[in-house]
Amino acid sequence: MYTDLPSDVLAYAPTLDPVNAWRAVYVGEQGLMGLDTTRGNTWPITNDPSDRGPIFSADGRRLAVTYRQTDHWEVHVLNPDGGGRARLTETPLTVLLDQQFKA
């Protein structure tokens, strides 16, 4: 059985918390959103629309996201409440310049 849950008009890329089955995170219009699947409540996790593709760690303690920089993507991790953000990747400037000259 399927049920429509509340979300933003442009909600996509949902991921379920592997530890707390009631919690989902999705990409909304203004950033990442949390969703309580049992109560239907939503709340903002981040307010940056550059956060995309969330996925929970196996223990449910962290979220990994792809983050759209001006002209490329990086990987960040953060807590499920939006705090504790850390950037995991940093594309070298030489790679970015090389990509621009090939375009």
N, C-alpha and C positions, 0 to 999 in steps of 0.2 A: 504494500500500500504506500502511496506517495502523497505527501502533503506539501502545498506551497507554504514557504516560510517567508517572513518579512525580510526585505533586503532593499538595497538601492536599486534605482532603475537600471543601472549598468553594473550589476553585481556579477562577478565571475571568479574563476579559479579557487573554488572552495577547498579547504583542507580540514579534516577532522582530527581532533586531539586524540592520540592513541591511548591516553590514560583517562581522560575525562570525556566520555562518549557524548555528553551533552553539549560540548563546546566545539564550534567550528569557527574558522577565520576565512574571510574572503576579501577580494579586492573590490572596493566600492568606488564611488565617484570621487571621493576626496582622500582616499588612502585605504589602509586596512581596517576592516570592521570585524568585531567579534559577534557571535550569534549563539545564544542559548537555545538549542534545538528543542528543548522540552517546554520552555516558557515563551519562546518567540521573541525574546528581548534582543536588541542589538545595541552595540556601543562602539564608539571609535577607539581604535588601537593606535593608529597613526593618522596624521592629517597631511600626509605627503603623497600625492597621486603618483609619484615616481616609484613607490613600493609596489612590487608585483610578485606574482608566483609564490605565495607563502607555502611553507611546508613545515610541519612540526618535527622536532627531533623525536627519536624513538621513546624517550622518557617524558615527552610533553613539556619539558622545561624551557625550550628555546624554539624560536621560529627562524628559519632561514628564508630570505627574500632576495629576489633579484631587484636591483635598484638602478633605475635609468638615470645615468649621468647625462650631461648635455648631448653627447654623441656616441655613447657606448654604455655597456652594462657592467655592473659590479655586483658582488655578493655581500650582503650584510646579514648579521644575526641579531636577534633581539629577544627580550622576554615576551611572553604572551600578553602582558599588559602594555607593551610598547616601550618600556624602559630598557636600559642596558644595551643600547645599540652599539655594535662593533662592526667595523668594516673588515671583511676577510680578504678581499682581493683589491689590488690596485694596478690597473693597466699601466705599464710604463709609457712615458711620453713618446718615446721613440716608436712604439707600436701605433699609438694614436696618430702621430704625424705620418707614418708610413701608410696607414689606412686612408688618410685624407688625400695624399698624393696619388694613390692608386684609383681614387674615385673619379 
